[in-house]
Amino acid sequence: MNIIRVGVDIAKSVFHVHGVDRHDQVQWQGKYSRQKWLDALCKRVPAGAAIGMEACSASHHWARELQKRGYIVRLIAAQFVKPYVKSHKNDRVDAEAICEAMGRPQMRFVAVKTVAQQDIQAAHRVREELVSQRTAKVNQIRGLVGEYGLVAPTGIHQLRLALPRWLEDAENGLSDEFRMLLAEDLRYLDDRITSLTERIEQRVHEDPLAKRLLMLRGVGPLTASALASALGDGQAFKCGRDFAASLGLIPRQHSTGGRDRLLGISKRGDSYLRKLLVHGARTVLRHVQGKDDGLSHWLQALAARKHANVATVALANKTARIAWAISRHKAAYDPALAAG
């Protein structure tokens, strides 16, 4: 028995495997517990074989464990596995579909993240969730104080200015208990977000790639950190366009009969990093007038003939491509090449 390819359907406690030989004949199917599946695979499958899994929770952890044992690991996005699921869906069929999908010559794979990359990604995710909680808290505060006839202008900054005035005003009808509620939660969330932001910024100044990415227009510490975590060494993408496509920054296409029809951006992939790049590009566009460098000339010409949103996304796309080139070639940012 010479198994060369194995599809693994991973879960919390039960793991299904499907192994085939060089002729795509099934040589192994099994169901194992979380504690036993890795040992069972090492006994049956020789080192150097390809092991495929869906890119989902814990997949990067298991991928690193398999790489330590000498296996080639292929992580596949779930939407690329689904077309190979035959008949009814279950774990055994999913493992078979993963095994078949990873054998396709044009299949796209997800790069295995290092522990450091996952640490950075986790910090960004926790921070983003805290920002969402703060937004919800601000809306809740506005609703609660509205019951007492108090209204603050639009914007979180305006609410922060209004809160001390409400707390100090003894004649506005707020009870002492309610004043305590107003003061605590928002301050806690602000402190947590500030602490995480400072931690991310500190890591940026310790990372050579992130420091080079900071030189790009519209890229601050948060964006540089997220880009460095997503790119790694840049080997996961063949070219800058592939990286931009992974962020959903390329046009969606619906063509038929030889007629090309390009729509808005696809918005697929990493929505968080896409948001950071678009916001950074919007800031650059807002302050581009009067600048004399090549990138500014290109952006001014584009904004003159296209809608501002189109120019913004085009710059975000270009920034993503430049970031890939900096990562892949370990180069410094060259403003003269940015306008190309």
GISUL-V247854 format. One record per backbone hydrogen bond with DSSP energy under -1.0 kcal/mol. NH is the residue of the N-H (numbers start at 1). CO is the residue of the C=O. E is the energy in kcal/mol with one decimal. If there is no record, write none. Layout:
NH,CO,E
NH,CO,E
//
This chain:
4,20,-2.1
5,20,-1.5
6,50,-2.4
7,18,-2.9
8,52,-2.6
9,16,-2.8
15,32,-3.1
16,9,-1.8
17,30,-2.2
18,7,-1.9
19,28,-3.2
20,5,-2.5
21,25,-1.7
24,21,-2.0
27,19,-2.7
28,19,-1.6
30,17,-1.7
32,15,-2.9
34,13,-1.3
37,33,-1.9
40,36,-2.2
41,37,-2.2
42,38,-2.2
43,39,-1.7
44,40,-1.5
45,41,-2.8
48,70,-1.3
49,46,-1.5
50,4,-2.3
51,72,-3.3
52,6,-3.3
53,74,-2.2
55,76,-2.6
56,54,-1.4
59,56,-2.0
62,58,-2.3
63,59,-2.3
64,60,-2.1
65,61,-1.9
66,62,-2.4
67,63,-2.4
68,64,-1.9
70,67,-1.7
71,66,-2.0
72,49,-2.6
74,51,-2.9
76,53,-2.5
80,77,-1.6
82,78,-1.9
84,81,-2.1
85,82,-1.9
94,90,-2.4
95,91,-2.2
96,92,-1.8
97,93,-2.4
98,94,-2.5
99,95,-2.1
100,96,-2.2
101,97,-2.9
102,98,-2.3
104,101,-1.5
107,104,-1.4
110,75,-3.2
118,114,-2.1
119,115,-2.3
120,116,-2.0
121,117,-2.4
122,118,-2.5
123,119,-2.0
124,120,-2.1
125,121,-2.3
126,122,-2.6
127,123,-2.3
128,124,-2.6
129,125,-2.2
130,126,-2.2
131,127,-2.3
132,128,-2.0
133,129,-2.3
134,130,-2.5
135,131,-2.3
136,132,-2.2
137,133,-2.5
138,134,-2.7
139,135,-2.2
140,136,-2.3
141,137,-2.7
142,138,-2.3
143,139,-2.0
144,140,-2.6
145,141,-2.9
146,142,-1.4
148,145,-1.4
149,146,-1.4
150,145,-2.1
159,155,-1.5
160,156,-2.2
161,157,-1.8
162,158,-1.8
163,159,-2.3
166,162,-2.3
167,163,-2.4
168,164,-2.0
169,165,-1.5
179,175,-2.0
180,176,-1.6
181,177,-1.5
182,178,-2.0
183,179,-1.5
184,180,-1.3
188,184,-2.1
189,185,-2.3
190,186,-2.4
191,187,-2.3
192,188,-2.2
193,189,-2.5
194,190,-2.5
195,191,-2.3
196,192,-2.3
197,193,-2.6
198,194,-2.3
199,195,-1.8
200,196,-2.5
201,197,-2.5
202,198,-2.0
203,199,-1.9
204,200,-1.8
205,201,-1.5
207,204,-1.0
211,207,-2.2
212,208,-1.7
213,209,-2.2
214,210,-1.4
215,212,-1.3
216,213,-1.7
219,216,-1.4
224,220,-2.9
225,221,-2.4
226,222,-2.4
227,223,-2.8
228,224,-2.4
229,225,-2.0
230,226,-2.1
231,227,-2.6
232,228,-2.2
234,231,-2.5
237,234,-1.2
243,239,-1.3
244,240,-2.4
245,241,-2.6
246,242,-1.8
248,245,-1.4
249,244,-2.3
252,264,-3.2
254,261,-2.6
256,259,-1.4
259,256,-1.9
263,252,-3.8
266,250,-2.3
267,248,-1.8
270,246,-1.1
271,269,-1.1
274,270,-1.8
275,271,-2.2
276,272,-2.0
277,273,-2.2
278,274,-2.4
279,275,-2.6
280,276,-2.2
281,277,-2.4
282,278,-2.3
283,279,-1.7
284,280,-1.9
285,281,-2.4
286,282,-1.7
287,283,-1.1
288,285,-1.1
291,288,-1.7
297,293,-2.0
298,294,-2.3
299,295,-2.4
300,296,-2.7
301,297,-2.3
302,298,-2.0
303,299,-2.7
304,300,-1.5
306,302,-1.6
311,307,-2.1
312,308,-2.3
313,309,-2.3
314,310,-2.3
315,311,-2.1
316,312,-2.1
317,313,-2.6
318,314,-2.2
319,315,-2.7
320,316,-2.1
321,317,-2.0
322,318,-2.6
323,319,-2.5
324,320,-2.0
325,321,-2.2
326,322,-2.5
327,323,-2.1
328,324,-3.3
329,325,-2.3
337,334,-1.3
338,334,-1.0
340,337,-1.4
//
